[in-house]
């Protein structure tokens, strides 16, 4: 269970990073 939670957390972090990069590129 813990490994699955870590994977989900990682995927969420990647999505946040992608969104941040996109917002920075728009500026």
PDB file of N, H, CA, C and O in Angstrom:
ATOM      1  N   UNK A   1       0.847  -1.208   0.000  1.00  0.00           N
ATOM      2  CA  UNK A   1       0.000   0.000   0.000  1.00  0.00           C
ATOM      3  C   UNK A   1       0.877   1.251   0.000  1.00  0.00           C
ATOM      4  O   UNK A   1       0.601   2.213  -0.718  1.00  0.00           O
ATOM      5  N   UNK A   2       1.932   1.230   0.808  1.00  0.00           N
ATOM      6  H   UNK A   2       2.157   0.449   1.391  1.00  0.00           H
ATOM      7  CA  UNK A   2       2.780   2.424   0.901  1.00  0.00           C
ATOM      8  C   UNK A   2       3.405   2.744  -0.454  1.00  0.00           C
ATOM      9  O   UNK A   2       3.486   3.909  -0.845  1.00  0.00           O
ATOM     10  N   UNK A   3       3.853   1.698  -1.178  1.00  0.00           N
ATOM     11  H   UNK A   3       3.787   0.752  -0.861  1.00  0.00           H
ATOM     12  CA  UNK A   3       4.488   1.952  -2.482  1.00  0.00           C
ATOM     13  C   UNK A   3       3.500   2.604  -3.434  1.00  0.00           C
ATOM     14  O   UNK A   3       3.860   3.515  -4.180  1.00  0.00           O
ATOM     15  N   UNK A   4       2.253   2.139  -3.411  1.00  0.00           N
ATOM     16  H   UNK A   4       1.960   1.399  -2.805  1.00  0.00           H
ATOM     17  CA  UNK A   4       1.237   2.720  -4.308  1.00  0.00           C
ATOM     18  C   UNK A   4       1.043   4.191  -3.975  1.00  0.00           C
ATOM     19  O   UNK A   4       0.943   5.025  -4.874  1.00  0.00           O
ATOM     20  N   UNK A   5       0.991   4.513  -2.686  1.00  0.00           N
ATOM     21  H   UNK A   5       1.072   3.835  -1.955  1.00  0.00           H
ATOM     22  CA  UNK A   5       0.808   5.908  -2.281  1.00  0.00           C
ATOM     23  C   UNK A   5       1.982   6.751  -2.781  1.00  0.00           C
ATOM     24  O   UNK A   5       1.789   7.866  -3.264  1.00  0.00           O
ATOM     25  N   UNK A   6       3.187   6.216  -2.663  1.00  0.00           N
ATOM     26  H   UNK A   6       3.343   5.310  -2.271  1.00  0.00           H
ATOM     27  CA  UNK A   6       4.362   6.958  -3.141  1.00  0.00           C
ATOM     28  C   UNK A   6       4.266   7.197  -4.639  1.00  0.00           C
ATOM     29  O   UNK A   6       4.579   8.291  -5.110  1.00  0.00           O
ATOM     30  N   UNK A   7       3.839   6.193  -5.394  1.00  0.00           N
ATOM     31  H   UNK A   7       3.585   5.304  -5.011  1.00  0.00           H
ATOM     32  CA  UNK A   7       3.734   6.357  -6.853  1.00  0.00           C
ATOM     33  C   UNK A   7       2.694   7.428  -7.175  1.00  0.00           C
ATOM     34  O   UNK A   7       2.918   8.269  -8.046  1.00  0.00           O
ATOM     35  N   UNK A   8       1.560   7.399  -6.475  1.00  0.00           N
ATOM     36  H   UNK A   8       1.379   6.716  -5.768  1.00  0.00           H
ATOM     37  CA  UNK A   8       0.519   8.396  -6.740  1.00  0.00           C
ATOM     38  C   UNK A   8       1.047   9.787  -6.415  1.00  0.00           C
ATOM     39  O   UNK A   8       0.820  10.740  -7.161  1.00  0.00           O
ATOM     40  N   UNK A   9       1.758   9.894  -5.287  1.00  0.00           N
ATOM     41  H   UNK A   9       1.942   9.120  -4.681  1.00  0.00           H
ATOM     42  CA  UNK A   9       2.306  11.193  -4.900  1.00  0.00           C
ATOM     43  C   UNK A   9       3.270  11.690  -5.981  1.00  0.00           C
ATOM     44  O   UNK A   9       3.257  12.865  -6.345  1.00  0.00           O
ATOM     45  N   UNK A  10       4.107  10.775  -6.488  1.00  0.00           N
ATOM     46  H   UNK A  10       4.118   9.820  -6.191  1.00  0.00           H
ATOM     47  CA  UNK A  10       5.077  11.152  -7.522  1.00  0.00           C
ATOM     48  C   UNK A  10       4.346  11.646  -8.770  1.00  0.00           C
ATOM     49  O   UNK A  10       4.711  12.676  -9.338  1.00  0.00           O
ATOM     50  N   UNK A  11       3.329  10.925  -9.191  1.00  0.00           N
ATOM     51  H   UNK A  11       3.033  10.088  -8.730  1.00  0.00           H
ATOM     52  CA  UNK A  11       2.602  11.319 -10.400  1.00  0.00           C
ATOM     53  C   UNK A  11       1.941  12.676 -10.182  1.00  0.00           C
ATOM     54  O   UNK A  11       1.932  13.510 -11.088  1.00  0.00           O
ATOM     55  N   UNK A  12       1.390  12.908  -8.999  1.00  0.00           N
ATOM     56  H   UNK A  12       1.397  12.230  -8.264  1.00  0.00           H
ATOM     57  CA  UNK A  12       0.757  14.205  -8.717  1.00  0.00           C
ATOM     58  C   UNK A  12       1.817  15.304  -8.767  1.00  0.00           C
ATOM     59  O   UNK A  12       1.581  16.373  -9.331  1.00  0.00           O
ATOM     60  N   UNK A  13       2.979  15.043  -8.180  1.00  0.00           N
ATOM     61  H   UNK A  13       3.171  14.175  -7.722  1.00  0.00           H
ATOM     62  CA  UNK A  13       4.040  16.048  -8.201  1.00  0.00           C
ATOM     63  C   UNK A  13       4.449  16.357  -9.641  1.00  0.00           C
ATOM     64  O   UNK A  13       4.682  17.516  -9.984  1.00  0.00           O
ATOM     65  N   UNK A  14       4.536  15.331 -10.482  1.00  0.00           N
ATOM     66  H   UNK A  14       4.347  14.389 -10.204  1.00  0.00           H
ATOM     67  CA  UNK A  14       4.913  15.552 -11.878  1.00  0.00           C
ATOM     68  C   UNK A  14       3.874  16.431 -12.565  1.00  0.00           C
ATOM     69  O   UNK A  14       4.233  17.325 -13.331  1.00  0.00           O
ATOM     70  N   UNK A  15       2.591  16.189 -12.301  1.00  0.00           N
ATOM     71  H   UNK A  15       2.300  15.463 -11.679  1.00  0.00           H
ATOM     72  CA  UNK A  15       1.540  17.000 -12.925  1.00  0.00           C
ATOM     73  C   UNK A  15       1.660  18.445 -12.481  1.00  0.00           C
ATOM     74  O   UNK A  15       1.503  19.361 -13.289  1.00  0.00           O
ATOM     75  N   UNK A  16       1.942  18.657 -11.189  1.00  0.00           N
ATOM     76  H   UNK A  16       2.070  17.913 -10.533  1.00  0.00           H
ATOM     77  CA  UNK A  16       2.083  20.029 -10.683  1.00  0.00           C
ATOM     78  C   UNK A  16       3.268  20.707 -11.361  1.00  0.00           C
ATOM     79  O   UNK A  16       3.179  21.869 -11.756  1.00  0.00           O
ATOM     80  N   UNK A  17       4.373  19.986 -11.496  1.00  0.00           N
ATOM     81  H   UNK A  17       4.445  19.042 -11.175  1.00  0.00           H
ATOM     82  CA  UNK A  17       5.566  20.562 -12.141  1.00  0.00           C
ATOM     83  C   UNK A  17       5.243  20.949 -13.578  1.00  0.00           C
ATOM     84  O   UNK A  17       5.635  22.023 -14.037  1.00  0.00           O
ATOM     85  N   UNK A  18       4.532  20.081 -14.290  1.00  0.00           N
ATOM     86  H   UNK A  18       4.214  19.209 -13.918  1.00  0.00           H
ATOM     87  CA  UNK A  18       4.177  20.380 -15.680  1.00  0.00           C
ATOM     88  C   UNK A  18       3.326  21.642 -15.735  1.00  0.00           C
ATOM     89  O   UNK A  18       3.550  22.511 -16.579  1.00  0.00           O
ATOM     90  N   UNK A  19       2.357  21.743 -14.844  1.00  0.00           N
ATOM     91  H   UNK A  19       2.175  21.038 -14.159  1.00  0.00           H
ATOM     92  CA  UNK A  19       1.501  22.930 -14.841  1.00  0.00           C
ATOM     93  C   UNK A  19       2.324  24.183 -14.528  1.00  0.00           C
ATOM     94  O   UNK A  19       2.123  25.232 -15.139  1.00  0.00           O
ATOM     95  N   UNK A  20       3.242  24.066 -13.581  1.00  0.00           N
ATOM     96  H   UNK A  20       3.406  23.213 -13.084  1.00  0.00           H
ATOM     97  CA  UNK A  20       4.073  25.227 -13.238  1.00  0.00           C
ATOM     98  C   UNK A  20       4.937  25.637 -14.428  1.00  0.00           C
ATOM     99  O   UNK A  20       5.057  26.824 -14.729  1.00  0.00           O
ATOM    100  N   UNK A  21       5.530  24.670 -15.097  1.00  0.00           N
ATOM    101  H   UNK A  21       5.433  23.705 -14.852  1.00  0.00           H
ATOM    102  CA  UNK A  21       6.368  24.988 -16.252  1.00  0.00           C
ATOM    103  C   UNK A  21       5.549  25.664 -17.340  1.00  0.00           C
ATOM    104  O   UNK A  21       6.011  26.623 -17.959  1.00  0.00           O
ATOM    105  N   UNK A  22       4.333  25.174 -17.580  1.00  0.00           N
ATOM    106  H   UNK A  22       3.957  24.396 -17.077  1.00  0.00           H
ATOM    107  CA  UNK A  22       3.486  25.774 -18.610  1.00  0.00           C
ATOM    108  C   UNK A  22       3.152  27.215 -18.243  1.00  0.00           C
ATOM    109  O   UNK A  22       3.210  28.102 -19.094  1.00  0.00           O
ATOM    110  N   UNK A  23       2.802  27.453 -16.981  1.00  0.00           N
ATOM    111  H   UNK A  23       2.755  26.732 -16.289  1.00  0.00           H
ATOM    112  CA  UNK A  23       2.446  28.813 -16.560  1.00  0.00           C
ATOM    113  C   UNK A  23       3.662  29.732 -16.697  1.00  0.00           C
ATOM    114  O   UNK A  23       3.515  30.901 -17.054  1.00  0.00           O
ATOM    115  N   UNK A  24       4.861  29.211 -16.416  1.00  0.00           N
ATOM    116  H   UNK A  24       4.980  28.261 -16.127  1.00  0.00           H
ATOM    117  CA  UNK A  24       6.064  30.036 -16.543  1.00  0.00           C
ATOM    118  C   UNK A  24       6.345  30.349 -18.011  1.00  0.00           C
ATOM    119  O   UNK A  24       6.768  31.457 -18.340  1.00  0.00           O
ATOM    120  N   UNK A  25       6.113  29.386 -18.886  1.00  0.00           N
ATOM    121  H   UNK A  25       5.770  28.486 -18.619  1.00  0.00           H
ATOM    122  CA  UNK A  25       6.379  29.610 -20.307  1.00  0.00           C
ATOM    123  C   UNK A  25       5.413  30.643 -20.877  1.00  0.00           C
ATOM    124  O   UNK A  25       5.776  31.406 -21.772  1.00  0.00           O
ATOM    125  N   UNK A  26       4.173  30.672 -20.358  1.00  0.00           N
ATOM    126  H   UNK A  26       3.878  30.053 -19.631  1.00  0.00           H
ATOM    127  CA  UNK A  26       3.194  31.624 -20.883  1.00  0.00           C
ATOM    128  C   UNK A  26       3.611  33.056 -20.563  1.00  0.00           C
ATOM    129  O   UNK A  26       3.327  33.974 -21.332  1.00  0.00           O
ATOM    130  N   UNK A  27       4.291  33.249 -19.416  1.00  0.00           N
ATOM    131  H   UNK A  27       4.521  32.503 -18.791  1.00  0.00           H
ATOM    132  CA  UNK A  27       4.716  34.605 -19.043  1.00  0.00           C
ATOM    133  C   UNK A  27       5.875  35.075 -19.880  1.00  0.00           C
ATOM    134  O   UNK A  27       6.355  36.193 -19.696  1.00  0.00           O
TER     135      UNK A  27
END
